[in-house]
């Protein structure tokens, strides 16, 4: 059951929406309000149907039409909303790997937070769209234990429960391999048990051990995996908070999370945000952004808590 804020529009009519968007872009000036109100109030699946209806009625690609009328962050956000979720993730990973330098934050966020089935679909679409194998591209772009754990997360390996227990009962020390094998398992209930057992045995939270024993990208990845095992919406609430507390807003992160979680767990992210930071996500976005971009983000967020 999804706990997103964006849900399928009940009285949906793709042809009608396509006409409405066409009108909003016709003539002098674009009606940005009309565009954002329709697109943020439709599910991604419905947006794909609008795209097909638009092509049929006007012989043009809706995304290209939107791009030619819009600009800046608002354009980037609308294009993201028009992208099917799996393709969106695959494209983000491709950009993260193929751009200048590797965008580790994106690799970590996607591979730590997506489900096993989602990762499988992303790998398929990645190959189809970009011709390369995701696993190979990650291997050649990252190194060491960090790179190995990324690949393990990609392979969605599942250890039998007793192996996990055995591993959880030994002291880790700096044995990164142990960490990697254990955290490479995707089953949250198993891992939650391992963390609890570990706390009993060693008296420490697994997070403290990770912080003490690892650094850099590996530390970030291990912590992200642990946070996602404990509470995925909490992980995203923290990332959203971090994206807005800097001097400049990290709009890439803000947009990425608001788009990719809008139909999944936005309501839970909002609840976690409020609990963790004492303010509503809505207010934080309001204070940190402006214009049509802000309006669209606020629609994706939903309400004030």
Secondary structure, DSSP 8 states (H G I E B T S, - for coil): ----S----TT--HHHHHHHHHHHHSSSS--HHHHHHHHHTS-HHHHHHHHHHHHHHHSS-HHHHHHHH--HHHHHHHHHHTS-HHHHHHHHHHHHHHSSS--HHHHHHHHHHS-HHHHHHHHHHHHHHHSS-HHHHHHHH--HHHHHHHHHHHHT----HHHHHHHHHS--TT-HHHHHHHHT---HHHHHHHHHHHHHHHSS-HHHHHHHH--HHHHHHHHHHHHHHH-HHHHHHHHHHHHHHSSS--HHHHHHHHHHHTTTTHHHHHHHHHHHHSS-HHHHHHHH--HHHHHHHHHHH-S--
